[in-house]
Structure formats: structure tokens, C-alpha cells
Amino acid sequence: MNELFALIDGNFVGLGVDLKYEQDALKLVGVLRGGPAAEAGLRPGDWIIAVDGRSLAKLDLDTAARTLEGPEGSSVELEIRRAPGTIHRVRLVRRHVEIESVAEVKIIDRSRGVGYIRLNGFQRTTLEEFQRAMRRLEQDGMTALVLDLRDNPGGLLNVSIDLADLFLDRGRIVRTRGRAADQTSDYIDRTPAVYRLPLAVLIDRHSASAAEVLAGALKENERALVVGETSYGKGSMRRRFWPEP
């Protein structure tokens, strides 16, 4: 549970990589800026095929990922495959890594003013990061937005609700049901939208939890075009709220 709260707080001890297990190896689908992996030159698309001399073949994702875990200050040697027949080794030191929710911000079609934001997750800093990204894109002439939630595992429910609220004028965002009667909540948006520009949302089979709440709320309220694959389908949520500073 401490690891979960560290991740949604926006920091953890590790190598700064986002992984999935395919073809008997750990594929890097994301590399956190400023983390040990990024500083060593690793990049998305690289494959970790062995850790400290141990092959990852025939392991499941959780077991393979645990081989990368360790205390702050400890080191680990990775065997990296970048292209067919190209293998090299790199030694990384585990340390404190800050997670940025907004992984990418850019204008993808300047003639039409189409902006693009990719979200890694929903954590304590996400709303502030997202609004900062929107201000930057608006200054660059954005008139429409593509919000990329692919490979987004979710995070805090209240953050996904706050993000949906930025785009909705009215309507149900999500309804949750707890085991006890007093744990059932209905989140209805009743405030004017902050952003009214055309919106498309990208999802895939790895979009889960809070990412599904946001995409679903925008789709069901006819506020966004949702494009991609059927999402993960996680039906349970964790919530953690912080007091105002």
C-alpha cells in the first residue's frame, strides 16, 4: 500500500521506466525524464532481456518487474536489446524519481491548431500539470485537442472527476457503489466547462481505472470522440483525498 501511495503522490524509488512484458522480455513503453534509465540513454522500444545476469524468459510481468526492485542507492545491471542482434549492458543506480503525469505536450497539426497531451496517470499533481499544459497549447494557437490515455493505468478517482469537470457543463461523471450504503456516491457536474474546444480521446486495452472514468464520462456526455481499442475494464476504484494546504 505504501508503494501505491508513493506512485499516486508522484514519486517513488526505482529506475524511472514504464514496462510491459512481451516476447520473454520487459519492453520499455515509457522512460521518465530525469530518471536513471533516461540518463543512461534508454528509450521507449528498448527491451530488457536479463537483470543481473538472470534471463527474464518464461516469467510473468509481476515476477519480471520485481527483479528491478531494490532499495535506494543499490545498483542493477540490465541487458538491453535495442535492435535485432544489438545487445548491450548498462548499470543503473536506483534512486528517488519524480513522476510527471503529463508525458507529452505538442501541437500535432499547426494548420488546424490541433494540440496533443499524453497522460501517464492520475495522481496528486495531475490537475495542475494538465492545466499548465493547456495554457501552453492555447498560447501556441490550439483550437482542438487530442487527449491520449493509451497505456494509462489510472490512479486517483477524484482527479479523473476534476479533469472531466473541466470539459463538462452538466451531467453525471461517474457513480460509485461501496459495500456499505453510505459509500455510494453520484458525481454530477453542475459547473460551467472551462474548456469548450473539440476533443478526441485515445484509449487502448491498457487504459484502466481512472482513465476509463474520464473517457467514459466524456463519451457518455457526448463531449468527446473516443477512439481506439476496448479498454481494460477495471470496475474497482481507490480514492485518496488530501486536505487543502
Secondary structure, DSSP 4 states (H G I P E B T S, - for coil): -HHHHHHHHTEEEE--EEEEEETTEEEEEEE-TTSHHHHTT--TT-EEEEETTEE-TT--HHHHHHTT---TT-EEEEEEEEETTEEEEEEEE-EEEEPPSEEEEEEEETTTTEEEEEE--B-TTHHHHHHHHHHHHHHTT--EEEEE-TT---B-HHHHHHHHHHH-SSEEEEEE--SSGGG-EEEEE-S--S--S-EEEEE-TT--THHHHHHHHHHHTT-SEEEES----------------
